[in-house]
Amino acid sequence: MDNYDEIRNIDEEAQINEAFQELLDIYLASQHRKKVELITKAFNFARQAHKGVRRHSGEPYIMHPLAVARIVCKEIGLGSTSISAALLHDVVEDTDYTIEDIRNLFGDKIAGIVDGLTKISGGVFGAHASQQAENFKKLLLTMSEDIRVILIKIADRLHNMRTLKFMQTSKQYKIAGETLYIYAPIAYRLGLSRIKTELENLSFQYEHPEEYARIEKKIEKTQNERDILYNEFTQPICEQLDAMGLKYYIIGRVKSPYSIWNKMQKKHVAFEDIFDILAVRIIFTPREGKDENNECFNIYIALTKLYNAHPDRLRDWVNKPRANGYKALHATFMSQRGEWIEVQIRSERMNEVAERGIAAHWKYKSENGEATNDDQLENWLHTIKEILDDPQPNALDFLDTIKLNLYATEIFVFTPKGEIKTMPQNCTALDLAYSIHTFLGNHCIGAKVNHKLVPMSHQLQSGDQVEILTSNSSHVDESWLAFATTAKARAKIQAALRRQQRILQREGEEKLNQFLEKEGLSNYMGNVEKLWKLHKLNDRDELLTAIGKGSVVLGNDDKDALLGNKKFSLQSLFSFSSKEKKKEDEKEVKKYEELDRKIPINLTDDNLKNGYIIADCCHPIPGDDVLGFYNEQKQVIIHKRNCPVANTLKSSHGDRILAATWDTHKELYFVVPIRVTGIDNIGVIHEITAIIYRQLNVNIQKMNYESNNGIFEGTFWLNVHDVQDVKNICENLKKLSCIKTVARIG
């Protein structure tokens, strides 16, 4: 070993010891029982196990478990068991040690958590769809057994996101996409609002670096203006709260870059049109003998004496907390400058729950073995278990089903007897039926909402009184999936449809066997394949289902199609095509392997004409942040990075994601829709088309235009070369005095 290596090793040892001491200091400052020996033992064991191993950043591997343990302790608020498990979380996966070794040294609790983390190692998703579903099921099962497993997994993902810059670009897209698709929503569902926000921002930063930098710059540029507004708005509030004798503090909350960008995309508005970037948070200490819920409303009443409150923007999360345990009173007031500002009123305890979520509830058994309750989380975990009871054939459907309600806002509805049910916003009567009992859902025919008869697809509103109507003759129909919005309802509908399909397939198989026997034909694969191809179906199962339904009736045409192939053996029918297919597959695999995934693919005018395919779901154009996806048909499809389909692909098929960059030269045209709104003056359409046609020389492919009460909205589909063309068009149209908003949509 030369002097340089020796000096580096000494420096690294000092760095590791310092990081561990910081972890102990944070732990000793917490309110947990001080089990320093256990944590030290776990650290020494992990340090020895990972000795000599380095991360992509070049630092010793042990720095990663130390960082995860620090997040678990400081940012989530867990104790010695969780900290020790975090230090050991990669030992079984990456070294020769086993779970039994962990169990013998650290006991059943820590071994159980490490085992759960090992089962879902490498991210929620593997390389294959079936493996993804299995890994995700393991995550959910271990989460329902011990919530600490998913909390440590979230801490692990947070540190990986913080160090994502050391990964290659295609891996960054995969990990960022997976984080945004699953981990951020789960963090939200468990009440970890600060971590959820950071995960979203980090994902946004890697997927759309230019947009992220642009929004960050605009937030910074408008900071002085917000500071003045904040000071003017909060000064009278401070005087009022001081007069009430309250102990409190007030902070300003600035909307995160991801939240701003997400709202810009959904509303098709510019940064300057986002008016809720600033919010004010009042955090108070309840006075002795006073109820903290009532104190929230007392503060609200005091604020109404200072400012006008928005009548439709009062959110009572105090008496009816969100499903993740969040409690606060939200109200929106008109400032002296004529701007609406949201005020969040919380007690100190409510604030801790808002920041640390379920960890602050101690949903799982705490370190001293005492259990605590959280009915909302129990209900959610029970729903997860119910969904897991039904096998899911398609991994992506399964993931979407679970994910559906992670971000959902809650509403409250009443049964005929006055019992309150918490449901996701935009739910239907059918969703409520399934939430009460699977039988009610499977046999639902409609509902009475506020004593009026409505269809099962009727969307419920907070405060509705709902009576579910059923009939034994009613059965689940595939069309129900179009308006079922909750994870439980969709899972139960799909399970019922699969049961119905299995019955139809059995009936179809009986009819098929009878037909073949009658015609003297054998039931081997070749004959069955001829039949499903003849009827333009995809496989044997579809054929059997169609025969069982009666949509395919076997007759003379089927007999004629099969008789010519009666003499051939299965081998003679398929041997040639199998060999050819194998050769073709080998050629395509080689072609894919030749793509250097460390280097972004170049999107030129030529390969966009003849090779790569522009996705129909998001219609990317040159200048958009994009990625490539290598599909089952051996094609490279180009998606926007923020496309919902691409988000699913990044999560489910991360090994097929390719980084991509544009290298076009204004040869090709792409169709882009632009939405324009404004005052419906005489000749406004003529002014708009004159700018597009004559001034900018852009062709309009088609347009829609509607006017109502002096306000118009128009959508124009334009042929453009790239994003710069779109910006030029928008900037020029905004110069018209009658135009209020101009934005690209889709």
C-alpha positions in Angstrom: 0.0 0.0 0.0 1.5 3.4 -1.0 1.3 6.5 1.2 -1.6 8.0 -0.7 -3.8 4.9 -0.1 -2.8 4.9 3.6 -3.6 8.5 4.0 -7.0 8.1 2.2 -7.9 5.1 4.5 -7.1 7.1 7.6 -9.2 10.0 6.4 -12.1 7.7 5.5 -11.9 6.0 8.9 -12.1 9.4 10.6 -15.1 10.4 8.3 -16.9 7.2 9.2 -16.4 7.6 12.9 -17.5 11.2 12.7 -20.7 10.3 10.9 -21.5 7.6 13.5 -20.9 10.0 16.3 -23.3 12.5 14.7 -25.9 9.7 14.5 -25.5 8.9 18.2 -25.7 12.6 19.2 -29.0 12.9 17.3 -30.3 9.7 18.9 -29.3 10.8 22.4 -31.0 14.2 21.9 -34.3 12.3 21.2 -36.9 11.1 23.7 -36.3 7.4 22.9 -34.8 5.1 25.5 -31.1 5.2 25.2 -29.9 1.8 23.8 -26.6 3.0 22.5 -25.0 -0.4 22.9 -27.4 -2.0 20.4 -26.9 0.7 17.8 -23.1 0.6 18.3 -23.1 -3.2 17.9 -25.2 -2.9 14.7 -22.8 -0.2 13.3 -19.7 -2.3 14.0 -21.2 -5.4 12.4 -22.3 -3.5 9.3 -19.0 -1.7 9.0 -17.1 -5.0 9.0 -19.6 -6.7 6.6 -19.2 -3.8 4.0 -15.5 -3.4 4.5 -13.7 -2.6 1.2 -16.9 -2.0 -0.7 -17.6 1.4 -2.3 -20.6 3.2 -3.7 -20.8 4.8 -7.2 -19.7 8.1 -5.6 -16.4 6.4 -4.5 -17.1 6.8 -0.8 -17.0 3.7 1.6 -20.3 1.8 1.4 -20.9 2.0 5.1 -21.6 5.8 4.7 -24.9 4.8 3.0 -26.4 2.8 5.9 -25.2 5.5 8.2 -27.0 8.1 6.2 -30.2 6.0 6.1 -30.0 5.5 9.9 -29.6 9.3 10.3 -32.8 9.9 8.2 -34.7 7.2 10.2 -33.7 8.9 13.5 -33.7 12.6 12.7 -36.2 13.1 9.9 -38.7 10.2 10.7 -38.2 10.0 14.5 -37.8 6.3 15.0 -35.9 4.6 17.8 -33.1 2.1 18.4 -34.7 -0.9 16.7 -35.3 0.9 13.5 -31.9 2.7 13.6 -30.1 -0.7 14.0 -32.2 -2.3 11.2 -31.3 0.7 9.0 -27.6 0.2 9.6 -28.0 -3.5 8.8 -30.5 -3.2 5.9 -28.0 -4.1 3.1 -26.0 -6.7 4.9 -27.9 -9.8 3.9 -28.4 -8.6 0.3 -24.8 -7.6 -0.4 -22.7 -9.9 1.8 -22.5 -13.6 2.8 -24.3 -13.1 6.1 -27.8 -14.5 6.4 -31.0 -13.5 8.2 -30.3 -16.2 10.8 -26.9 -14.5 11.6 -28.8 -11.3 12.1 -31.4 -13.1 14.3 -28.8 -14.7 16.5 -27.0 -11.5 17.0 -29.8 -8.9 17.2 -33.0 -10.8 17.9 -36.3 -11.4 16.1 -37.5 -7.8 15.7 -34.5 -6.5 13.9 -34.1 -9.7 11.9 -37.7 -9.4 10.8 -37.3 -5.8 9.6 -34.1 -6.6 7.8 -35.7 -9.6 6.2 -38.6 -7.5 4.9 -36.1 -4.9 3.5 -34.0 -7.6 1.8 -37.1 -9.1 0.1 -37.8 -5.7 -1.5 -34.2 -4.8 -2.2 -33.1 -3.1 -5.5 -36.2 -1.0 -5.6 -39.9 -2.0 -5.7 -39.6 -3.2 -9.2 -37.4 -5.9 -10.9 -36.6 -6.4 -14.5 -39.7 -8.4 -15.3 -43.4 -7.5 -14.8 -44.2 -10.6 -12.8 -41.3 -10.0 -10.5 -42.3 -6.4 -10.0 -45.7 -7.4 -8.8 -44.2 -10.0 -6.5 -41.7 -7.5 -5.1 -44.5 -4.9 -4.6 -46.7 -7.4 -2.9 -43.9 -8.3 -0.5 -43.4 -4.6 0.3 -47.1 -4.2 1.1 -47.3 -7.4 3.1 -44.3 -6.5 5.2 -45.7 -3.0 5.6 -48.9 -4.4 7.0 -47.0 -6.6 9.4 -44.5 -4.0 10.6 -44.8 -0.4 9.3 -41.1 0.2 10.1 -40.1 -1.8 7.0 -41.6 0.8 4.6 -40.4 3.7 6.7 -36.8 2.5 6.5 -37.3 1.7 2.8 -38.4 5.3 2.2 -35.3 6.6 4.1 -33.2 4.4 1.9 -34.8 5.7 -1.2 -34.4 9.3 0.0 -30.7 8.9 0.4 -30.4 7.2 -3.0 -32.2 10.2 -4.5 -29.9 12.6 -2.7 -26.9 10.8 -4.3 -28.5 10.1 -7.7 -26.0 12.4 -9.6 -23.4 9.5 -9.5 -25.7 7.2 -11.6 -25.8 7.1 -15.4 -28.6 9.1 -17.0 -30.9 6.2 -18.0 -30.7 4.9 -14.4 -31.5 8.3 -13.1 -34.7 8.3 -15.2 -35.7 4.9 -13.9 -35.0 5.6 -10.3 -36.6 9.1 -10.4 -39.7 7.7 -12.2 -40.1 4.9 -9.7 -39.7 7.4 -6.9 -42.4 9.7 -8.2 -44.7 6.8 -9.2 -44.7 4.9 -5.9 -42.4 6.2 -3.1 -43.6 9.8 -3.0 -47.3 8.8 -2.8 -46.6 6.2 -0.1 -44.6 8.8 1.9 -47.7 11.1 1.5 -50.1 8.3 2.6 -48.0 7.8 5.7 -48.0 11.5 6.5 -44.3 12.1 5.8 -45.0 15.4 4.1 -41.5 16.9 4.2 -39.9 13.7 2.8 -42.7 13.4 0.2 -41.9 17.0 -1.0 -38.2 16.3 -1.2 -38.7 13.1 -3.1 -40.9 14.9 -5.6 -38.4 17.8 -6.0 -35.4 15.5 -6.5 -37.3 13.4 -9.1 -38.3 16.6 -10.9 -34.7 18.0 -10.8 -33.3 14.9 -12.6 -36.2 14.4 -15.0 -36.6 18.1 -16.0 -33.4 19.9 -15.0 -34.0 23.0 -17.1 -37.6 23.4 -15.9 -36.5 22.9 -12.3 -33.7 25.5 -12.6 -36.1 28.0 -14.3 -38.7 27.7 -11.5 -36.1 27.9 -8.8 -34.8 31.1 -10.3 -38.3 32.6 -10.5 -39.0 31.6 -6.9 -35.8 33.3 -5.9 -36.4 36.4 -8.0 -39.9 36.9 -6.5 -38.7 36.3 -2.9 -38.4 40.0 -1.8 -42.0 40.6 -3.0 -43.3 37.7 -1.0 -41.4 38.8 2.1 -43.0 42.2 2.0 -46.5 40.5 1.5 -45.8 38.1 4.4 -44.7 40.8 6.8 -47.7 43.0 6.0 -50.1 40.1 6.3 -48.8 38.6 9.5 -48.1 41.7 11.6 -51.8 42.3 12.5 -52.2 38.5 13.1 -49.3 38.6 15.6 -50.9 41.5 17.4 -54.2 39.7 17.6 -52.7 36.4 18.9 -50.5 38.3 21.5 -53.7 40.0 22.7 -55.2 36.5 23.2 -52.3 35.4 25.3 -51.2 32.6 23.1 -47.8 31.1 22.8 -47.2 30.6 19.1 -44.9 31.0 16.1 -45.7 31.8 12.5 -43.8 30.6 9.4 -44.2 31.2 5.7 -44.5 28.1 3.5 -43.4 28.5 -0.2 -44.9 26.0 -2.6 -42.2 23.5 -3.8 -40.8 23.7 -7.4 -42.5 20.3 -8.3 -45.9 21.5 -6.9 -45.7 24.7 -8.9 -44.6 22.9 -12.1 -47.3 20.2 -11.6 -50.0 22.9 -11.3 -48.6 24.7 -14.3 -49.0 21.5 -16.3 -52.5 20.6 -15.1 -53.9 24.1 -15.4 -51.9 25.0 -18.5 -50.8 28.3 -16.9 -47.5 30.2 -16.6 -45.6 30.6 -13.3 -46.9 34.2 -13.0 -50.5 32.8 -12.9 -49.9 30.6 -9.8 -51.3 32.6 -6.9 -50.9 30.3 -4.0 -47.1 30.1 -3.9 -47.1 31.6 -0.4 -49.0 30.1 2.6 -48.8 31.1 6.2 -48.6 28.5 9.0 -49.6 29.3 12.6 -48.3 26.8 15.2 -49.4 27.3 18.8 -49.0 25.7 22.2 -52.5 24.8 23.6 -53.2 26.7 26.9 -53.6 24.6 30.0 -57.1 23.2 30.3 -58.1 24.2 26.8 -59.0 21.9 24.0 -56.6 22.3 21.1 -59.3 21.7 18.5 -61.4 24.6 19.9 -58.2 26.7 20.1 -57.8 26.3 16.3 -61.3 27.7 15.7 -60.8 30.5 18.2 -57.7 31.6 16.2 -59.7 31.3 13.0 -62.5 33.6 14.4 -59.9 36.1 15.5 -58.5 36.2 12.0 -61.9 36.8 10.5 -62.0 40.1 12.4 -58.8 41.1 10.5 -59.4 39.8 7.0 -62.3 38.6 4.8 -62.3 34.8 4.6 -63.0 32.9 1.4 -66.4 31.2 2.0 -65.6 28.1 0.0 -62.1 27.5 1.2 -62.5 26.4 4.9 -61.0 22.9 5.4 -61.7 21.3 8.7 -59.0 18.6 9.1 -59.2 19.1 12.9 -62.4 17.3 13.7 -62.1 15.0 10.6 -58.4 14.2 10.1 -57.1 13.1 6.7 -56.5 9.3 6.3 -52.8 9.8 6.9 -53.5 11.3 10.4 -53.0 15.0 9.3 -54.9 17.5 11.5 -55.1 21.2 10.9 -57.6 24.0 10.1 -57.1 25.5 6.7 -58.7 28.9 5.8 -58.0 31.4 3.0 -58.1 35.1 3.6 -57.9 38.2 1.4 -54.7 40.2 2.1 -54.4 44.0 2.1 -53.0 43.7 -1.4 -56.0 41.9 -2.7 -54.4 38.5 -2.9 -55.8 35.3 -1.4 -53.4 33.7 1.2 -54.0 30.3 2.8 -53.5 30.1 6.5 -52.9 26.7 8.2 -53.6 26.6 11.9 -52.0 23.7 13.9 -51.1 22.9 17.5 -47.5 21.8 18.1 -48.7 18.1 18.3 -50.6 18.5 15.0 -47.5 20.0 13.4 -45.3 17.1 14.5 -47.8 14.6 13.0 -47.9 16.7 9.9 -44.1 16.5 9.6 -43.4 13.0 10.7 -46.7 11.3 9.9 -47.4 7.8 11.0 -44.1 7.7 12.9 -45.5 10.3 15.3 -48.6 8.2 15.8 -46.5 5.1 16.7 -48.9 3.0 14.8 -46.7 -0.1 15.2 -45.7 -1.3 18.6 -43.4 1.2 20.2 -40.0 0.3 21.6 -41.5 -0.5 25.0 -44.0 -2.9 23.4 -47.1 -0.9 23.9 -49.4 -0.7 20.9 -51.2 2.4 19.8 -54.2 2.9 17.5 -54.9 4.7 14.2 -58.2 3.6 12.7 -57.6 5.3 9.3 -54.3 3.5 8.8 -55.8 0.2 10.0 -58.6 0.6 7.4 -56.1 1.3 4.6 -53.8 -1.7 5.5 -56.9 -3.9 5.8 -57.9 -2.8 2.2 -54.4 -3.6 1.0 -54.6 -7.1 2.5 -58.0 -7.6 0.8 -56.6 -6.6 -2.6 -53.6 -9.0 -2.0 -56.0 -11.9 -1.5 -57.0 -11.8 -5.2 -54.2 -12.8 -7.6 -53.4 -10.0 -10.1 -52.4 -11.3 -13.5 -51.0 -8.0 -14.8 -48.3 -6.3 -12.8 -49.0 -2.8 -14.1 -52.8 -3.1 -13.4 -51.9 -4.2 -9.9 -49.6 -1.3 -9.3 -52.1 1.2 -10.6 -54.8 -0.4 -8.5 -52.8 0.1 -5.3 -51.6 3.5 -6.2 -55.0 4.9 -7.1 -55.9 6.3 -3.7 -52.5 7.1 -2.3 -52.9 10.8 -3.1 -56.7 11.0 -2.9 -58.3 13.8 -0.9 -61.0 12.6 1.4 -64.7 13.4 1.6 -67.3 12.3 4.3 -70.6 10.6 3.4 -73.3 9.3 5.7 -75.2 5.9 5.7 -79.0 6.0 6.2 -78.4 5.5 9.9 -76.1 8.5 10.1 -72.8 6.6 10.3 -69.9 8.5 8.8 -67.8 6.9 6.0 -64.5 8.4 4.8 -64.1 8.1 1.0 -61.7 9.4 -1.6 -62.8 12.5 -3.5 -64.5 11.8 -6.9 -65.7 8.4 -5.7 -69.0 6.9 -6.9 -71.9 5.1 -5.2 -70.4 1.8 -6.5 -67.1 2.6 -4.7 -69.0 3.2 -1.5 -70.8 -0.1 -1.9 -67.6 -2.0 -2.2 -66.1 -0.2 0.7 -68.9 -1.4 2.9 -68.9 -5.1 1.7 -67.9 -7.0 -1.4 -71.4 -8.5 -1.7 -73.0 -5.1 -1.8 -70.6 -4.0 -4.6 -71.0 -7.2 -6.7 -74.9 -6.9 -6.6 -75.2 -3.1 -6.7 -77.9 -1.7 -9.0 -77.9 1.9 -7.9 -78.3 4.1 -4.9 -80.4 6.7 -3.1 -78.4 9.9 -2.5 -80.2 12.4 -0.3 -83.3 10.3 -0.9 -83.1 10.6 -4.7 -82.6 7.6 -7.0 -79.2 7.8 -8.8 -77.2 5.3 -10.9 -74.2 3.5 -9.4 -71.9 5.7 -11.4 -73.1 8.8 -9.5 -70.2 10.8 -8.1 -70.6 11.5 -4.4 -70.1 14.8 -2.6 -69.0 15.5 1.0 -72.1 15.4 3.2 -74.2 13.2 1.0 -76.5 10.6 2.7 -76.2 7.4 0.7 -78.3 4.2 0.6 -77.0 1.4 -1.6 -79.6 -0.6 -3.6 -78.9 -4.2 -4.5 -80.4 -7.1 -6.4 -79.4 -10.8 -6.3 -79.9 -10.9 -10.1 -77.3 -8.2 -10.7 -73.8 -9.3 -11.6 -70.5 -7.5 -12.2 -70.0 -6.1 -15.6 -66.7 -5.0 -17.3 -68.2 -1.5 -17.9 -68.1 -0.9 -14.2 -64.4 -0.3 -14.4 -65.0 2.9 -16.3 -66.5 4.6 -13.2 -65.0 2.6 -10.2 -62.3 4.9 -8.8 -61.1 3.2 -5.6 -58.4 0.6 -5.4 -60.7 -1.8 -3.5 -63.6 -1.5 -5.9 -61.4 -2.0 -9.0 -59.6 -5.0 -7.5 -62.9 -6.7 -6.5 -64.5 -6.0 -9.9 -61.5 -7.5 -11.7 -61.5 -10.5 -9.4 -65.2 -11.1 -10.1 -64.6 -10.7 -13.9 -61.8 -13.2 -13.7 -64.1 -15.7 -11.9 -66.7 -15.2 -14.6 -64.2 -15.6 -17.3 -62.9 -18.9 -15.8 -66.5 -20.2 -15.8 -67.0 -19.1 -19.5 -63.7 -20.7 -20.5 -64.7 -24.0 -18.9 -68.0 -23.9 -20.8 -66.1 -22.9 -24.0 -63.7 -25.8 -23.6 -66.5 -28.3 -23.3 -68.2 -26.9 -26.5 -64.8 -27.0 -28.3 -64.1 -30.6 -27.3 -67.6 -31.6 -28.4 -67.1 -29.9 -31.8 -63.7 -31.5 -32.4 -64.9 -34.9 -31.4 -67.9 -34.7 -33.6 -65.7 -33.7 -36.6 -63.1 -36.3 -35.8 -60.4 -33.7 -35.1 -57.8 -33.7 -32.4 -57.5 -31.1 -29.7 -53.9 -30.3 -30.1 -52.3 -26.8 -30.2 -52.1 -26.5 -33.9 -55.8 -26.9 -34.4 -56.7 -24.6 -31.5 -54.3 -21.9 -32.8 -55.9 -22.1 -36.3 -59.3 -21.5 -34.7 -58.3 -18.4 -32.7 -56.5 -16.9 -35.6 -59.5 -17.6 -37.9 -61.7 -15.6 -35.5 -59.1 -12.9 -35.2 -58.5 -13.5 -31.5 -55.3 -13.2 -29.6 -54.9 -16.6 -27.8 -56.5 -19.8 -26.7 -58.1 -18.2 -23.6 -59.9 -15.6 -25.7 -61.2 -18.3 -28.0 -62.6 -20.4 -25.1 -64.2 -17.2 -23.5 -65.8 -16.3 -26.9 -67.1 -19.8 -27.4 -68.4 -19.9 -23.8 -70.2 -16.5 -24.3 -71.6 -17.6 -27.6 -70.0 -14.8 -29.6 -68.1 -17.6 -31.5 -70.3 -20.5 -32.7 -68.2 -23.3 -34.2 -69.5 -24.6 -37.6 -68.6 -25.5 -41.1 -66.1 -22.7 -41.7 -64.1 -23.9 -38.7 -64.3 -27.5 -39.9 -63.0 -26.5 -43.4 -60.2 -24.4 -41.9 -59.0 -27.4 -39.8 -59.3 -30.3 -42.2 -56.4 -29.3 -44.3 -54.1 -29.4 -41.3 -55.3 -32.6 -39.9 -52.4 -34.7 -41.2 -49.6 -32.5 -40.0 -47.9 -33.1 -36.7 -47.3 -30.4 -34.1 -43.6 -30.5 -34.8 -44.0 -30.0 -38.6 -46.3 -27.1 -38.1 -44.0 -25.2 -35.8 -40.4 -26.3 -36.2 -39.6 -23.9 -39.1 -41.2 -20.9 -37.7 -39.7 -21.5 -34.3 -36.2 -21.6 -35.8 -36.8 -18.5 -37.8 -38.2 -16.7 -34.8 -35.2 -17.7 -32.6 -32.8 -16.3 -35.2 -34.8 -13.1 -35.4 -35.0 -12.8 -31.6 -31.2 -13.3 -31.3 -30.6 -10.6 -34.0 -32.9 -8.2 -32.1 -31.3 -8.9 -28.8 -27.9 -8.3 -30.3 -29.2 -5.0 -31.8 -30.5 -3.9 -28.3 -27.2 -4.9 -26.6 -25.3 -2.8 -29.1 -27.1 0.3 -27.8 -24.7 1.9 -25.3 -27.1 2.8 -22.5 -24.5 5.0 -20.9 -24.7 7.3 -23.9 -28.0 9.1 -24.8 -29.5 8.1 -28.2 -29.5 10.9 -30.8 -32.8 11.9 -32.2 -32.0 13.2 -35.7 -34.3 14.1 -38.6 -33.4 10.9 -40.4 -33.9 8.4 -37.6 -37.2 10.1 -36.7 -38.4 9.6 -40.3 -37.3 6.0 -40.5 -36.5 4.5 -37.1 -37.6 5.8 -33.7 -41.3 6.3 -33.1 -43.0 9.3 -31.5 -45.4 8.2 -28.8 -49.1 9.0 -29.5 -49.9 9.4 -25.8 -47.8 12.6 -25.3 -46.7 13.8 -28.7 -43.2 15.0 -27.8 -41.5 17.5 -30.1 -37.8 18.6 -30.4 -36.9 20.6 -27.2 -39.1 18.5 -24.9 -37.4 16.5 -22.1 -37.7 13.0 -23.5 -36.5 9.4 -23.1 -36.6 6.3 -25.2 -38.3 3.0 -24.4 -37.3 -0.3 -26.1 -40.6 -2.2 -26.4 -41.5 -5.9 -26.9 -41.7 -5.3 -30.6 -38.0 -4.3 -30.7 -38.9 -0.6 -31.4 -37.6 2.5 -29.6 -40.6 4.7 -28.6 -39.9 8.4 -27.7 -41.9 9.7 -24.8 -42.0 12.9 -22.8 -40.3 12.3 -19.4 -43.4 13.5 -17.6 -45.8 11.4 -19.7 -48.1 9.2 -17.5 -47.3 6.2 -19.7 -43.6 6.9 -19.4 -43.9 7.2 -15.6 -45.3 3.7 -15.5 -42.6 2.4 -17.9 -39.8 4.0 -15.8 -41.2 2.2 -12.8 -42.0 -1.2 -14.4 -39.4 -1.6 -17.1 -36.5 0.5 -16.0 -34.0 -1.8 -17.8 -35.5 -0.8 -21.1 -35.3 3.0 -20.6 -32.9 4.9 -22.8 -31.7 8.5 -22.3 -32.3 10.6 -25.4 -31.3 14.0 -26.8 -32.6 16.0 -29.8 -30.4 16.7 -32.8 -32.9 18.0 -35.3 -32.6 20.9 -37.7 -36.2 22.1 -38.4 -36.8 19.7 -41.3 -39.8 17.8 -39.8 -43.1 19.2 -38.6 -44.9 18.1 -35.5 -48.6 18.8 -34.6 -49.0 20.7 -31.3 -52.3 21.9 -29.7 -52.3 25.4 -28.3 -55.1 26.6 -26.0 -56.0 30.3 -26.1 -58.5 32.1 -23.8 -59.6 35.8 -23.6 -62.2 38.4 -24.2 -64.4 37.7 -27.2 -64.0 41.0 -29.0 -65.1 41.3 -32.7 -62.5 40.0 -35.0 -60.4 38.2 -32.3 -60.1 35.0 -34.3 -59.0 37.0 -37.3 -56.3 38.6 -35.2 -55.1 35.3 -33.8 -55.0 33.5 -37.2 -53.2 36.6 -38.8 -50.4 36.3 -36.3 -50.1 32.5 -36.7 -50.4 32.5 -40.5 -48.9 35.7 -41.8 -46.6 36.9 -39.1 -45.1 33.5 -38.0 -45.8 31.5 -41.2 -47.2 28.6 -39.2 -49.9 26.3 -40.7 -53.0 25.6 -38.7 -54.1 22.0 -39.1 -57.5 22.4 -37.3 -59.1 24.5 -34.6 -62.0 24.5 -32.1 -63.6 27.8 -30.8 -66.3 28.4 -28.2 -67.6 31.7 -26.8 -69.8 32.1 -23.7 -70.8 35.3 -21.9 -68.1 37.4 -23.6 -65.3 34.9 -22.9 -63.8 32.6 -25.5 -61.7 29.5 -25.5 -60.0 28.2 -28.6 -57.7 25.2 -29.3 -55.5 25.4 -32.4 -53.5 22.4 -33.7 -50.4 23.9 -35.3 -47.5 22.4 -37.4 -44.3 23.4 -35.6 -40.6 22.3 -35.8 -39.8 22.4 -32.1 -40.5 23.9 -28.6 -38.9 27.2 -29.7 -41.6 27.6 -32.3 -44.3 27.1 -29.7 -42.7 29.7 -27.4 -42.6 32.2 -30.2 -46.2 31.6 -31.0 -47.3 32.0 -27.4 -45.3 35.1 -26.8 -46.7 36.8 -29.9 -50.3 35.9 -29.1 -49.9 37.2 -25.5 -49.2 40.7 -27.0 -52.9 40.9 -28.1 -54.7 42.9 -25.4 -57.8 40.7 -25.6 -55.8 37.5 -24.9 -55.6 36.3 -21.2 -53.9 32.9 -21.4 -51.9 31.0 -24.1 -50.5 27.6 -23.4 -49.5 24.4 -25.1 -51.6 21.5 -24.0 -50.9 17.8 -23.9 
